[in-house]
């Protein structure tokens, strides 16, 4: 997967601070990481996390703005509002 400059920096930082990179350097751990295979992964830099990157563009920007207003109204984050919608 091609990464933006910003995402590439996130990946670099995550890998540089990864427990596996700093100690064991097990390639099999890397092969199950989000940064190696974002379509199918078991962890993010050895941490049990899941990640979704979502971009709003064009007409979808209106959806983002509605979500942002809802988050402000509820004194929460956009991420928290999205999780509420899924539950």
Biopython code that builds the backbone (N, CA, C, O; Angstrom):
import numpy as np
from Bio.PDB.StructureBuilder import StructureBuilder

atoms = [
    (1, "UNK", "N", (0.844, -1.172, 0.000)),
    (1, "UNK", "CA", (0.000, 0.000, 0.000)),
    (1, "UNK", "C", (0.894, 1.241, 0.000)),
    (1, "UNK", "O", (1.823, 1.339, 0.801)),
    (2, "UNK", "N", (0.619, 2.161, -0.876)),
    (2, "UNK", "CA", (1.359, 3.409, -0.955)),
    (2, "UNK", "C", (0.936, 4.324, 0.185)),
    (2, "UNK", "O", (-0.258, 4.524, 0.411)),
    (3, "UNK", "N", (1.904, 4.879, 0.902)),
    (3, "UNK", "CA", (1.617, 5.739, 2.050)),
    (3, "UNK", "C", (1.890, 7.198, 1.732)),
    (3, "UNK", "O", (2.809, 7.527, 0.982)),
    (4, "UNK", "N", (1.079, 8.062, 2.313)),
    (4, "UNK", "CA", (1.343, 9.497, 2.214)),
    (4, "UNK", "C", (2.579, 9.808, 3.051)),
    (4, "UNK", "O", (3.026, 8.968, 3.831)),
    (5, "UNK", "N", (3.123, 10.985, 2.899)),
    (5, "UNK", "CA", (4.279, 11.382, 3.701)),
    (5, "UNK", "C", (3.990, 11.328, 5.184)),
    (5, "UNK", "O", (4.824, 10.886, 5.974)),
    (6, "UNK", "N", (2.809, 11.778, 5.561)),
    (6, "UNK", "CA", (2.408, 11.774, 6.965)),
    (6, "UNK", "C", (2.292, 10.348, 7.498)),
    (6, "UNK", "O", (2.771, 10.046, 8.591)),
    (7, "UNK", "N", (1.657, 9.477, 6.722)),
    (7, "UNK", "CA", (1.507, 8.081, 7.145)),
    (7, "UNK", "C", (2.859, 7.380, 7.188)),
    (7, "UNK", "O", (3.098, 6.545, 8.060)),
    (8, "UNK", "N", (3.742, 7.712, 6.257)),
    (8, "UNK", "CA", (5.081, 7.117, 6.253)),
    (8, "UNK", "C", (5.829, 7.484, 7.529)),
    (8, "UNK", "O", (6.534, 6.651, 8.098)),
    (9, "UNK", "N", (5.681, 8.709, 7.973)),
    (9, "UNK", "CA", (6.336, 9.130, 9.218)),
    (9, "UNK", "C", (5.739, 8.404, 10.416)),
    (9, "UNK", "O", (6.467, 8.005, 11.325)),
    (10, "UNK", "N", (4.410, 8.228, 10.425)),
    (10, "UNK", "CA", (3.764, 7.468, 11.502)),
    (10, "UNK", "C", (4.309, 6.048, 11.543)),
    (10, "UNK", "O", (4.612, 5.517, 12.611)),
    (11, "UNK", "N", (4.428, 5.441, 10.366)),
    (11, "UNK", "CA", (4.956, 4.080, 10.272)),
    (11, "UNK", "C", (6.386, 4.031, 10.793)),
    (11, "UNK", "O", (6.727, 3.155, 11.587)),
    (12, "UNK", "N", (7.214, 4.953, 10.359)),
    (12, "UNK", "CA", (8.610, 4.981, 10.800)),
    (12, "UNK", "C", (8.708, 5.099, 12.311)),
    (12, "UNK", "O", (9.475, 4.378, 12.949)),
    (13, "UNK", "N", (7.930, 6.010, 12.882)),
    (13, "UNK", "CA", (7.967, 6.216, 14.332)),
    (13, "UNK", "C", (7.508, 4.959, 15.050)),
    (13, "UNK", "O", (8.133, 4.528, 16.019)),
    (14, "UNK", "N", (6.411, 4.366, 14.575)),
    (14, "UNK", "CA", (5.879, 3.153, 15.208)),
    (14, "UNK", "C", (6.905, 2.028, 15.159)),
    (14, "UNK", "O", (7.119, 1.336, 16.154)),
    (15, "UNK", "N", (7.534, 1.845, 14.018)),
    (15, "UNK", "CA", (8.528, 0.775, 13.884)),
    (15, "UNK", "C", (9.767, 1.047, 14.735)),
    (15, "UNK", "O", (10.296, 0.135, 15.370)),
    (16, "UNK", "N", (10.226, 2.284, 14.750)),
    (16, "UNK", "CA", (11.412, 2.640, 15.539)),
    (16, "UNK", "C", (11.198, 2.435, 17.033)),
    (16, "UNK", "O", (12.159, 2.211, 17.770)),
    (17, "UNK", "N", (9.952, 2.508, 17.488)),
    (17, "UNK", "CA", (9.645, 2.365, 18.913)),
    (17, "UNK", "C", (8.982, 1.033, 19.243)),
    (17, "UNK", "O", (8.552, 0.815, 20.376)),
    (18, "UNK", "N", (8.901, 0.156, 18.273)),
    (18, "UNK", "CA", (8.255, -1.143, 18.453)),
    (18, "UNK", "C", (9.108, -2.058, 19.330)),
    (18, "UNK", "O", (10.328, -2.137, 19.180)),
    (19, "UNK", "N", (8.430, -2.745, 20.249)),
    (19, "UNK", "CA", (9.111, -3.679, 21.151)),
    (19, "UNK", "C", (9.879, -4.743, 20.351)),
    (19, "UNK", "O", (11.000, -5.103, 20.711)),
    (20, "UNK", "N", (9.280, -5.235, 19.282)),
    (20, "UNK", "CA", (9.941, -6.243, 18.457)),
    (20, "UNK", "C", (11.206, -5.682, 17.802)),
    (20, "UNK", "O", (12.249, -6.337, 17.801)),
    (21, "UNK", "N", (11.114, -4.492, 17.256)),
    (21, "UNK", "CA", (12.272, -3.868, 16.604)),
    (21, "UNK", "C", (13.402, -3.613, 17.601)),
    (21, "UNK", "O", (14.578, -3.778, 17.276)),
    (22, "UNK", "N", (13.039, -3.214, 18.798)),
    (22, "UNK", "CA", (14.042, -2.868, 19.805)),
    (22, "UNK", "C", (14.691, -4.084, 20.453)),
    (22, "UNK", "O", (15.789, -3.979, 21.000)),
    (23, "UNK", "N", (14.027, -5.238, 20.399)),
    (23, "UNK", "CA", (14.576, -6.411, 21.095)),
    (23, "UNK", "C", (14.789, -7.595, 20.159)),
    (23, "UNK", "O", (15.914, -7.837, 19.722)),
    (24, "UNK", "N", (13.741, -8.326, 19.846)),
    (24, "UNK", "CA", (13.893, -9.615, 19.163)),
    (24, "UNK", "C", (14.086, -9.549, 17.654)),
    (24, "UNK", "O", (14.728, -10.427, 17.076)),
    (25, "UNK", "N", (13.549, -8.535, 17.016)),
    (25, "UNK", "CA", (13.645, -8.378, 15.556)),
    (25, "UNK", "C", (13.147, -9.625, 14.798)),
    (25, "UNK", "O", (13.800, -10.109, 13.873)),
    (26, "UNK", "N", (11.980, -10.128, 15.213)),
    (26, "UNK", "CA", (11.360, -11.300, 14.590)),
    (26, "UNK", "C", (10.549, -10.857, 13.374)),
    (26, "UNK", "O", (9.554, -10.147, 13.513)),
    (27, "UNK", "N", (10.973, -11.274, 12.193)),
    (27, "UNK", "CA", (10.311, -10.865, 10.951)),
    (27, "UNK", "C", (8.859, -11.337, 10.905)),
    (27, "UNK", "O", (8.020, -10.688, 10.280)),
    (28, "UNK", "N", (8.555, -12.453, 11.557)),
    (28, "UNK", "CA", (7.179, -12.956, 11.575)),
    (28, "UNK", "C", (6.248, -12.021, 12.334)),
    (28, "UNK", "O", (5.065, -11.925, 12.005)),
    (29, "UNK", "N", (6.761, -11.338, 13.336)),
    (29, "UNK", "CA", (5.970, -10.334, 14.052)),
    (29, "UNK", "C", (5.689, -9.172, 13.105)),
    (29, "UNK", "O", (4.573, -8.655, 13.064)),
    (30, "UNK", "N", (6.690, -8.768, 12.354)),
    (30, "UNK", "CA", (6.508, -7.678, 11.385)),
    (30, "UNK", "C", (5.470, -8.047, 10.322)),
    (30, "UNK", "O", (4.692, -7.194, 9.894)),
    (31, "UNK", "N", (5.456, -9.292, 9.902)),
    (31, "UNK", "CA", (4.533, -9.730, 8.853)),
    (31, "UNK", "C", (3.072, -9.701, 9.287)),
    (31, "UNK", "O", (2.178, -9.732, 8.443)),
    (32, "UNK", "N", (2.820, -9.641, 10.593)),
    (32, "UNK", "CA", (1.438, -9.598, 11.081)),
    (32, "UNK", "C", (1.056, -8.206, 11.575)),
    (32, "UNK", "O", (0.012, -8.030, 12.202)),
    (33, "UNK", "N", (1.900, -7.223, 11.292)),
    (33, "UNK", "CA", (1.688, -5.853, 11.755)),
    (33, "UNK", "C", (0.867, -5.034, 10.747)),
    (33, "UNK", "O", (0.951, -5.248, 9.538)),
    (34, "UNK", "N", (0.089, -4.113, 11.264)),
    (34, "UNK", "CA", (-0.701, -3.189, 10.444)),
    (34, "UNK", "C", (0.174, -2.476, 9.421)),
    (34, "UNK", "O", (-0.225, -2.315, 8.267)),
    (35, "UNK", "N", (1.347, -2.054, 9.829)),
    (35, "UNK", "CA", (2.186, -1.259, 8.938)),
    (35, "UNK", "C", (2.747, -2.083, 7.792)),
    (35, "UNK", "O", (3.168, -1.517, 6.783)),
    (36, "UNK", "N", (2.766, -3.404, 7.918)),
    (36, "UNK", "CA", (3.195, -4.264, 6.816)),
    (36, "UNK", "C", (2.010, -4.663, 5.938)),
    (36, "UNK", "O", (2.107, -4.651, 4.710)),
    (37, "UNK", "N", (0.893, -5.015, 6.574)),
    (37, "UNK", "CA", (-0.295, -5.479, 5.856)),
    (37, "UNK", "C", (-1.555, -4.863, 6.453)),
    (37, "UNK", "O", (-2.239, -5.516, 7.241)),
    (38, "UNK", "N", (-1.878, -3.618, 6.097)),
    (38, "UNK", "CA", (-3.042, -2.955, 6.688)),
    (38, "UNK", "C", (-4.380, -3.619, 6.338)),
    (38, "UNK", "O", (-5.380, -3.391, 7.019)),
    (39, "UNK", "N", (-4.402, -4.430, 5.292)),
    (39, "UNK", "CA", (-5.643, -5.109, 4.918)),
    (39, "UNK", "C", (-5.951, -6.268, 5.856)),
    (39, "UNK", "O", (-7.112, -6.631, 6.042)),
    (40, "UNK", "N", (-4.903, -6.854, 6.451)),
    (40, "UNK", "CA", (-5.083, -7.993, 7.355)),
    (40, "UNK", "C", (-3.925, -7.991, 8.346)),
    (40, "UNK", "O", (-2.793, -8.326, 7.995)),
    (41, "UNK", "N", (-4.216, -7.616, 9.573)),
    (41, "UNK", "CA", (-3.160, -7.512, 10.574)),
    (41, "UNK", "C", (-3.653, -8.010, 11.917)),
    (41, "UNK", "O", (-4.857, -8.104, 12.154)),
    (42, "UNK", "N", (-2.711, -8.330, 12.798)),
    (42, "UNK", "CA", (-3.032, -8.821, 14.136)),
    (42, "UNK", "C", (-2.704, -7.805, 15.223)),
    (42, "UNK", "O", (-3.209, -7.902, 16.342)),
    (43, "UNK", "N", (-1.869, -6.843, 14.900)),
    (43, "UNK", "CA", (-1.431, -5.859, 15.890)),
    (43, "UNK", "C", (-0.898, -4.623, 15.176)),
    (43, "UNK", "O", (-0.707, -4.619, 13.960)),
    (44, "UNK", "N", (-0.665, -3.581, 15.958)),
    (44, "UNK", "CA", (0.001, -2.385, 15.442)),
    (44, "UNK", "C", (1.235, -2.185, 16.303)),
    (44, "UNK", "O", (1.141, -1.783, 17.463)),
    (45, "UNK", "N", (2.392, -2.469, 15.723)),
    (45, "UNK", "CA", (3.669, -2.353, 16.446)),
    (45, "UNK", "C", (3.614, -3.113, 17.772)),
    (45, "UNK", "O", (4.014, -2.596, 18.815)),
    (46, "UNK", "N", (3.119, -4.330, 17.715)),
    (46, "UNK", "CA", (2.969, -5.298, 18.820)),
    (46, "UNK", "C", (1.881, -4.939, 19.825)),
    (46, "UNK", "O", (1.693, -5.670, 20.798)),
    (47, "UNK", "N", (1.174, -3.861, 19.628)),
    (47, "UNK", "CA", (0.089, -3.477, 20.541)),
    (47, "UNK", "C", (-1.237, -3.986, 19.986)),
    (47, "UNK", "O", (-1.481, -3.913, 18.781)),
    (48, "UNK", "N", (-2.082, -4.496, 20.859)),
    (48, "UNK", "CA", (-3.399, -4.976, 20.439)),
    (48, "UNK", "C", (-4.311, -3.774, 20.185)),
    (48, "UNK", "O", (-5.043, -3.322, 21.066)),
    (49, "UNK", "N", (-4.242, -3.284, 18.974)),
    (49, "UNK", "CA", (-5.033, -2.139, 18.533)),
    (49, "UNK", "C", (-5.595, -2.447, 17.152)),
    (49, "UNK", "O", (-5.086, -3.308, 16.433)),
    (50, "UNK", "N", (-6.638, -1.737, 16.801)),
    (50, "UNK", "CA", (-7.179, -1.792, 15.449)),
    (50, "UNK", "C", (-7.288, -0.359, 14.957)),
    (50, "UNK", "O", (-7.492, 0.569, 15.738)),
    (51, "UNK", "N", (-7.149, -0.197, 13.658)),
    (51, "UNK", "CA", (-7.093, 1.153, 13.110)),
    (51, "UNK", "C", (-7.868, 1.215, 11.799)),
    (51, "UNK", "O", (-7.815, 0.297, 10.980)),
    (52, "UNK", "N", (-8.581, 2.309, 11.624)),
    (52, "UNK", "CA", (-9.274, 2.593, 10.374)),
    (52, "UNK", "C", (-8.941, 4.029, 10.005)),
    (52, "UNK", "O", (-9.151, 4.942, 10.803)),
    (53, "UNK", "N", (-8.427, 4.230, 8.811)),
    (53, "UNK", "CA", (-8.175, 5.584, 8.319)),
    (53, "UNK", "C", (-9.307, 5.941, 7.370)),
    (53, "UNK", "O", (-9.574, 5.219, 6.410)),
    (54, "UNK", "N", (-9.960, 7.041, 7.639)),
    (54, "UNK", "CA", (-11.136, 7.444, 6.883)),
    (54, "UNK", "C", (-10.943, 8.870, 6.378)),
    (54, "UNK", "O", (-10.638, 9.777, 7.153)),
    (55, "UNK", "N", (-11.122, 9.058, 5.084)),
    (55, "UNK", "CA", (-10.975, 10.377, 4.482)),
    (55, "UNK", "C", (-12.321, 10.829, 3.929)),
    (55, "UNK", "O", (-13.009, 10.072, 3.246)),
    (56, "UNK", "N", (-12.682, 12.056, 4.228)),
    (56, "UNK", "CA", (-13.902, 12.657, 3.697)),
    (56, "UNK", "C", (-13.495, 13.635, 2.602)),
    (56, "UNK", "O", (-12.626, 14.481, 2.813)),
    (57, "UNK", "N", (-14.125, 13.522, 1.430)),
    (57, "UNK", "CA", (-13.858, 14.490, 0.366)),
    (57, "UNK", "C", (-15.126, 14.731, -0.443)),
    (57, "UNK", "O", (-16.101, 13.988, -0.336)),
    (58, "UNK", "N", (-15.092, 15.768, -1.242)),
    (58, "UNK", "CA", (-16.254, 16.090, -2.063)),
    (58, "UNK", "C", (-17.503, 16.312, -1.220)),
    (58, "UNK", "O", (-17.471, 17.018, -0.213)),
    (59, "UNK", "N", (-18.593, 15.704, -1.644)),
    (59, "UNK", "CA", (-19.862, 15.847, -0.934)),
    (59, "UNK", "C", (-19.827, 15.245, 0.467)),
    (59, "UNK", "O", (-20.630, 15.617, 1.321)),
    (60, "UNK", "N", (-18.909, 14.326, 0.705)),
    (60, "UNK", "CA", (-18.807, 13.695, 2.025)),
    (60, "UNK", "C", (-18.321, 14.656, 3.106)),
    (60, "UNK", "O", (-18.470, 14.372, 4.294)),
    (61, "UNK", "N", (-17.750, 15.774, 2.713)),
    (61, "UNK", "CA", (-17.276, 16.750, 3.697)),
    (61, "UNK", "C", (-18.441, 17.244, 4.547)),
    (61, "UNK", "O", (-18.266, 17.547, 5.727)),
    (62, "UNK", "N", (-19.618, 17.324, 3.957)),
    (62, "UNK", "CA", (-20.806, 17.715, 4.727)),
    (62, "UNK", "C", (-21.079, 16.712, 5.846)),
    (62, "UNK", "O", (-21.456, 17.098, 6.952)),
    (63, "UNK", "N", (-20.889, 15.428, 5.558)),
    (63, "UNK", "CA", (-21.067, 14.394, 6.586)),
    (63, "UNK", "C", (-20.069, 14.588, 7.724)),
    (63, "UNK", "O", (-20.409, 14.458, 8.900)),
    (64, "UNK", "N", (-18.846, 14.898, 7.352)),
    (64, "UNK", "CA", (-17.813, 15.141, 8.361)),
    (64, "UNK", "C", (-18.196, 16.320, 9.252)),
    (64, "UNK", "O", (-18.075, 16.246, 10.474)),
    (65, "UNK", "N", (-18.656, 17.399, 8.637)),
    (65, "UNK", "CA", (-19.030, 18.591, 9.405)),
    (65, "UNK", "C", (-20.187, 18.296, 10.359)),
    (65, "UNK", "O", (-20.213, 18.805, 11.479)),
    (66, "UNK", "N", (-21.146, 17.475, 9.917)),
    (66, "UNK", "CA", (-22.248, 17.075, 10.796)),
    (66, "UNK", "C", (-21.725, 16.257, 11.976)),
    (66, "UNK", "O", (-22.144, 16.448, 13.118)),
    (67, "UNK", "N", (-20.819, 15.360, 11.681)),
    (67, "UNK", "CA", (-20.217, 14.529, 12.725)),
    (67, "UNK", "C", (-19.431, 15.380, 13.720)),
    (67, "UNK", "O", (-19.480, 15.146, 14.928)),
    (68, "UNK", "N", (-18.715, 16.358, 13.205)),
    (68, "UNK", "CA", (-17.944, 17.269, 14.052)),
    (68, "UNK", "C", (-18.861, 18.066, 14.978)),
    (68, "UNK", "O", (-18.574, 18.216, 16.166)),
    (69, "UNK", "N", (-19.970, 18.579, 14.428)),
    (69, "UNK", "CA", (-20.937, 19.330, 15.246)),
    (69, "UNK", "C", (-21.505, 18.453, 16.358)),
    (69, "UNK", "O", (-21.662, 18.896, 17.496)),
    (70, "UNK", "N", (-21.810, 17.206, 16.011)),
    (70, "UNK", "CA", (-22.352, 16.270, 16.997)),
    (70, "UNK", "C", (-21.333, 16.011, 18.106)),
    (70, "UNK", "O", (-21.691, 15.950, 19.282)),
    (71, "UNK", "N", (-20.077, 15.860, 17.732)),
    (71, "UNK", "CA", (-19.023, 15.626, 18.721)),
    (71, "UNK", "C", (-18.884, 16.824, 19.654)),
    (71, "UNK", "O", (-18.753, 16.656, 20.867)),
    (72, "UNK", "N", (-18.913, 18.016, 19.099)),
    (72, "UNK", "CA", (-18.813, 19.233, 19.919)),
    (72, "UNK", "C", (-20.002, 19.316, 20.869)),
    (72, "UNK", "O", (-19.842, 19.606, 22.054)),
    (73, "UNK", "N", (-21.190, 19.062, 20.341)),
    (73, "UNK", "CA", (-22.408, 19.111, 21.154)),
    (73, "UNK", "C", (-22.340, 18.118, 22.318)),
    (73, "UNK", "O", (-22.773, 18.428, 23.428)),
    (74, "UNK", "N", (-21.797, 16.931, 22.062)),
    (74, "UNK", "CA", (-21.712, 15.880, 23.082)),
    (74, "UNK", "C", (-20.416, 15.930, 23.890)),
    (74, "UNK", "O", (-20.153, 15.059, 24.719)),
    (75, "UNK", "N", (-19.611, 16.965, 23.636)),
    (75, "UNK", "CA", (-18.325, 17.109, 24.323)),
    (75, "UNK", "C", (-17.483, 15.836, 24.192)),
    (75, "UNK", "O", (-16.915, 15.343, 25.166)),
    (76, "UNK", "N", (-17.419, 15.327, 22.976)),
    (76, "UNK", "CA", (-16.648, 14.116, 22.710)),
    (76, "UNK", "C", (-15.811, 14.325, 21.448)),
    (76, "UNK", "O", (-15.821, 15.402, 20.851)),
    (77, "UNK", "N", (-15.105, 13.300, 21.064)),
    (77, "UNK", "CA", (-14.288, 13.382, 19.851)),
    (77, "UNK", "C", (-15.047, 12.776, 18.671)),
    (77, "UNK", "O", (-16.037, 12.067, 18.853)),
    (78, "UNK", "N", (-14.582, 13.056, 17.496)),
    (78, "UNK", "CA", (-15.173, 12.467, 16.299)),
    (78, "UNK", "C", (-15.021, 10.952, 16.357)),
    (78, "UNK", "O", (-15.937, 10.218, 15.987)),
    (79, "UNK", "N", (-13.884, 10.493, 16.814)),
    (79, "UNK", "CA", (-13.646, 9.052, 16.951)),
    (79, "UNK", "C", (-14.680, 8.415, 17.884)),
    (79, "UNK", "O", (-15.218, 7.351, 17.578)),
    (80, "UNK", "N", (-14.952, 9.052, 19.002)),
    (80, "UNK", "CA", (-15.943, 8.528, 19.948)),
    (80, "UNK", "C", (-17.335, 8.496, 19.326)),
    (80, "UNK", "O", (-18.091, 7.550, 19.544)),
    (81, "UNK", "N", (-17.672, 9.512, 18.562)),
    (81, "UNK", "CA", (-18.978, 9.549, 17.903)),
    (81, "UNK", "C", (-19.111, 8.429, 16.874)),
    (81, "UNK", "O", (-20.167, 7.806, 16.772)),
    (82, "UNK", "N", (-18.062, 8.173, 16.121)),
    (82, "UNK", "CA", (-18.096, 7.080, 15.150)),
    (82, "UNK", "C", (-18.281, 5.736, 15.843)),
    (82, "UNK", "O", (-19.045, 4.892, 15.374)),
    (83, "UNK", "N", (-17.590, 5.537, 16.950)),
    (83, "UNK", "CA", (-17.736, 4.281, 17.701)),
    (83, "UNK", "C", (-19.159, 4.119, 18.218)),
    (83, "UNK", "O", (-19.704, 3.015, 18.194)),
    (84, "UNK", "N", (-19.768, 5.211, 18.686)),
    (84, "UNK", "CA", (-21.162, 5.155, 19.153)),
    (84, "UNK", "C", (-22.090, 4.733, 18.019)),
    (84, "UNK", "O", (-23.023, 3.958, 18.231)),
    (85, "UNK", "N", (-21.836, 5.238, 16.825)),
    (85, "UNK", "CA", (-22.685, 4.924, 15.678)),
    (85, "UNK", "C", (-22.601, 3.443, 15.313)),
    (85, "UNK", "O", (-23.586, 2.852, 14.871)),
    (86, "UNK", "N", (-21.439, 2.855, 15.497)),
    (86, "UNK", "CA", (-21.242, 1.445, 15.159)),
    (86, "UNK", "C", (-21.920, 0.534, 16.177)),
    (86, "UNK", "O", (-22.446, -0.523, 15.826)),
    (87, "UNK", "N", (-21.903, 0.954, 17.443)),
    (87, "UNK", "CA", (-22.491, 0.117, 18.509)),
    (87, "UNK", "C", (-23.923, -0.007, 18.337)),
    (87, "UNK", "O", (-24.585, -0.670, 19.135)),
]
sb = StructureBuilder()
sb.init_structure("model")
sb.init_model(0)
sb.init_chain("A")
sb.init_seg("    ")
for serial, (resi, resn, name, xyz) in enumerate(atoms, 1):
    if name == "N":
        sb.init_residue(resn, " ", resi, " ")
    sb.init_atom(name, np.array(xyz, "f"), 0.0, 1.0, " ", f" {name:<3s}", serial, name[0])
structure = sb.get_structure()
